[in-house]
Amino acid sequence: MVLLLAGCASSGGSMPSSASNTASQVDDAATQANATTGTIERMMQAVGLAKPAPPAPTEQQLPLRIFTAQNLNAGRSRKALALVVKVYHLRSLERFKQTPFDDFLDKSKTQAALGDDLIDSREMLLLPDQRYISTEHMPLDTRYLAFVALFRAPAAQRWRFAYDVKRSTASGITLGVHACAMSSTAGALVTELPDNPGSLASVHCPKPGS
């Protein structure tokens, strides 16, 4: 009896040799399977049959939301008017910031003023009290997305906005267009303003032609 108990104690919790051999065989089989898979993938790559890598992106996309006021482009009057807003894809902002309002009225003058900074452009015709929800598609080298609202009586510093594209991707851009000014409540606006871009409290519409 003593010898029997001693034998049981000495065996303890050690794994039987048959179980140990089985586990080792499983590990060996898994290693061989992984090696075989790797070999097959290399062979397929060599003959051009491997699964192709996902294509590299060819453009950037940015959510764009534009809301127009009931008094769109009205200036100091009560009569709302349709408004042309020009959209620019830019490499740099320096020339854009220096271009006067009147040069944006003429396409050839705009192209000459912006030079190589300009990648692409388009224009939108906006109507009062509307919302325009879209996705802006831009070449990969577009660093800034800029807007020029051709108000008949533009408020100072509020007719031209520019955004950093990469920093605006997550939130998108939300642009408000009003009687003589633009506002912004989403997006990485890089245009320097003296006040909150989402507020019109300090905006004063000038007299037409002033």
C-alpha positions as CSV (number, residue, x, y, z in Angstrom):
1,M,0.0,0.0,0.0
2,V,2.8,2.4,0.9
3,L,4.6,1.7,-2.4
4,L,1.4,2.2,-4.4
5,L,0.8,5.7,-2.8
6,A,4.4,6.7,-3.4
7,G,4.1,5.8,-7.0
8,C,1.0,7.9,-7.4
9,A,2.6,10.9,-5.6
10,S,5.7,10.6,-7.8
11,S,3.7,10.7,-10.9
12,G,2.0,14.0,-9.7
13,G,0.5,16.1,-12.5
14,S,3.0,15.3,-15.2
15,M,1.6,14.8,-18.7
16,P,1.6,11.2,-19.9
17,S,4.1,10.6,-22.6
18,S,1.4,9.8,-25.2
19,A,-0.3,13.2,-24.6
20,S,3.0,15.0,-24.8
21,N,3.8,13.4,-28.1
22,T,0.4,14.3,-29.5
23,A,0.8,18.0,-28.6
24,S,4.2,18.0,-30.2
25,Q,2.8,16.5,-33.4
26,V,0.1,19.2,-33.5
27,D,2.7,22.0,-33.1
28,D,4.8,20.4,-35.9
29,A,1.8,20.2,-38.2
30,A,0.9,23.8,-37.6
31,T,4.4,24.9,-38.4
32,Q,4.5,22.9,-41.5
33,A,1.1,24.3,-42.6
34,N,2.3,27.9,-42.1
35,A,5.5,27.1,-44.1
36,T,3.5,25.5,-46.9
37,T,1.1,28.5,-47.0
38,G,4.0,30.9,-47.2
39,T,5.6,28.9,-50.0
40,I,2.4,28.8,-52.0
41,E,2.0,32.6,-51.7
42,R,5.5,33.2,-52.9
43,M,5.0,30.8,-55.8
44,M,1.8,32.6,-56.8
45,Q,3.5,36.0,-56.6
46,A,6.3,34.7,-58.8
47,V,3.8,33.8,-61.6
48,G,1.6,36.8,-61.1
49,L,-1.4,35.0,-59.5
50,A,-1.2,36.4,-56.0
51,K,-4.0,38.5,-54.6
52,P,-3.3,42.1,-55.8
53,A,-2.7,44.8,-53.2
54,P,-5.5,47.3,-52.8
55,P,-5.0,50.2,-55.2
56,A,-3.4,53.4,-53.9
57,P,-5.9,56.3,-53.4
58,T,-6.0,58.7,-56.3
59,E,-8.0,61.5,-54.7
60,Q,-9.1,63.0,-51.4
61,Q,-12.7,63.3,-50.3
62,L,-14.2,65.9,-48.0
63,P,-17.8,66.2,-46.8
64,L,-19.1,69.6,-47.7
65,R,-22.3,71.3,-46.3
66,I,-23.4,74.7,-47.5
67,F,-26.5,76.4,-46.1
68,T,-27.8,79.6,-47.6
69,A,-29.8,82.3,-45.8
70,Q,-33.2,83.6,-46.7
71,N,-31.6,87.0,-47.4
72,L,-28.8,85.5,-49.5
73,N,-26.8,88.2,-51.3
74,A,-29.3,90.8,-50.3
75,G,-26.7,93.2,-48.8
76,R,-28.6,96.0,-47.1
77,S,-31.7,95.5,-49.2
78,R,-34.5,93.0,-48.5
79,K,-34.4,91.4,-51.9
80,A,-32.5,88.1,-51.9
81,L,-30.5,87.1,-55.0
82,A,-28.8,84.0,-56.3
83,L,-25.1,83.9,-55.7
84,V,-22.1,82.5,-57.4
85,V,-19.5,80.8,-55.1
86,K,-16.2,79.8,-56.6
87,V,-14.4,76.7,-55.2
88,Y,-10.6,76.4,-55.5
89,H,-8.2,73.4,-54.9
90,L,-4.9,75.0,-54.0
91,R,-1.3,73.9,-53.2
92,S,-0.6,77.1,-51.3
93,L,-2.5,80.1,-49.9
94,E,-0.1,82.9,-50.4
95,R,-1.3,84.1,-53.8
96,F,-4.9,83.4,-52.9
97,K,-4.8,85.6,-49.9
98,Q,-3.2,88.5,-51.9
99,T,-5.7,88.4,-54.9
100,P,-8.2,91.2,-54.8
101,F,-11.9,90.6,-55.0
102,D,-12.3,92.0,-58.5
103,D,-9.8,89.6,-60.0
104,F,-12.0,86.7,-58.9
105,L,-14.7,88.0,-61.2
106,D,-12.7,87.2,-64.3
107,K,-11.4,83.6,-64.8
108,S,-8.3,84.6,-66.8
109,K,-7.3,87.1,-64.1
110,T,-7.9,84.5,-61.4
111,Q,-5.7,82.0,-63.2
112,A,-2.9,84.6,-63.7
113,A,-3.1,85.7,-60.1
114,L,-3.0,82.2,-58.6
115,G,-0.5,80.7,-61.0
116,D,0.9,77.3,-60.1
117,D,-0.9,77.4,-56.7
118,L,-4.1,76.6,-58.5
119,I,-4.9,72.9,-59.1
120,D,-8.5,73.0,-60.1
121,S,-11.6,75.2,-59.7
122,R,-15.3,75.2,-60.2
123,E,-18.3,77.4,-59.4
124,M,-21.6,76.9,-57.8
125,L,-24.8,78.8,-58.2
126,L,-26.6,79.1,-54.9
127,L,-30.2,80.0,-54.2
128,P,-31.7,81.5,-51.1
129,D,-32.8,79.3,-48.2
130,Q,-31.3,76.1,-49.5
131,R,-28.9,73.4,-48.3
132,Y,-26.3,71.8,-50.4
133,I,-24.8,68.5,-49.1
134,S,-22.0,66.9,-51.2
135,T,-18.6,65.4,-51.2
136,E,-15.7,67.4,-52.6
137,H,-13.3,65.3,-54.6
138,M,-9.8,66.6,-54.8
139,P,-6.4,65.6,-56.2
140,L,-4.0,64.2,-53.6
141,D,-1.7,67.3,-53.8
142,T,-4.6,69.6,-52.7
143,R,-3.6,71.2,-49.4
144,Y,-6.3,73.8,-49.2
145,L,-9.9,74.1,-50.2
146,A,-11.0,77.7,-50.7
147,F,-14.2,79.5,-51.4
148,V,-14.9,83.0,-52.8
149,A,-18.5,84.3,-52.6
150,L,-19.2,86.9,-55.3
151,F,-21.5,89.0,-53.2
152,R,-22.8,92.2,-54.8
153,A,-21.7,94.1,-51.6
154,P,-19.2,91.9,-49.8
155,A,-18.4,92.4,-46.1
156,A,-14.7,92.9,-45.4
157,Q,-12.8,89.6,-44.7
158,R,-16.0,87.5,-45.0
159,W,-16.1,86.8,-48.8
160,R,-13.0,84.6,-48.9
161,F,-12.5,81.5,-46.8
162,A,-9.8,78.7,-47.0
163,Y,-9.6,75.4,-45.1
164,D,-6.8,73.0,-44.4
165,V,-7.9,69.8,-46.2
166,K,-6.3,67.2,-44.0
167,R,-7.4,68.8,-40.8
168,S,-10.9,69.1,-42.1
169,T,-11.4,65.5,-43.3
170,A,-12.9,64.1,-40.1
171,S,-15.4,66.9,-39.4
172,G,-16.0,68.1,-43.0
173,I,-16.8,71.7,-43.8
174,T,-20.0,73.5,-42.9
175,L,-20.3,76.9,-44.6
176,G,-23.1,79.4,-44.1
177,V,-23.7,82.0,-46.9
178,H,-25.7,85.1,-45.9
179,A,-26.6,88.6,-47.1
180,C,-23.0,89.8,-47.6
181,A,-20.8,87.4,-45.6
182,M,-19.9,83.8,-45.1
183,S,-19.8,82.0,-41.7
184,S,-18.2,78.7,-40.7
185,T,-19.1,76.2,-38.0
186,A,-17.1,73.1,-39.0
187,G,-13.7,72.5,-40.7
188,A,-10.2,73.7,-40.1
189,L,-10.6,77.3,-41.3
190,V,-7.2,79.0,-41.8
191,T,-8.5,82.4,-42.9
192,E,-7.7,84.9,-40.2
193,L,-10.7,86.7,-38.8
194,P,-11.0,89.2,-36.0
195,D,-14.0,87.4,-34.5
196,N,-15.8,84.1,-34.3
197,P,-16.3,82.6,-37.8
198,G,-19.6,81.1,-36.8
199,S,-21.1,84.5,-35.7
200,L,-22.3,87.5,-37.8
201,A,-22.5,89.8,-34.8
202,S,-19.7,92.1,-36.0
203,V,-20.5,91.9,-39.7
204,H,-21.8,95.0,-41.4
205,C,-22.9,95.0,-45.0
206,P,-21.5,97.9,-47.0
207,K,-23.4,100.0,-49.5
208,P,-23.2,98.6,-53.0
209,G,-20.2,100.1,-54.8
210,S,-18.6,101.4,-51.7
